[in-house]
Amino acid sequence: MKAIITGGTGFIGRHVVAELLNSGVDVTVLTSILPPPQTVRTPKTTLY
């Protein structure tokens, strides 16, 4: 399964991304924060 998360670097978004990754979902994060925080940078996460 794949998911796109907007605001994935915010407080709630980070937790949503972590749970999806733990469930085996490939996650794409859309964020306006550049560079994105290290907390959402994983091999299974694509950041835009």
C-alpha positions, 0 to 999 in steps of 0.5 A: 500500500502507498500513502501521501501525507501532507504536513508529515513533518508536523507533530501529528504528521510525524506520528502518522508517518511513523505508524504507517511505516511500522505497518509496512506502507510506502509513504510520500510526505509533502511538506513546506519545511525545507530541509525536512527534519531527520525524524521523517527521513527513512529509506521507505519515505519519499519527501517533496 
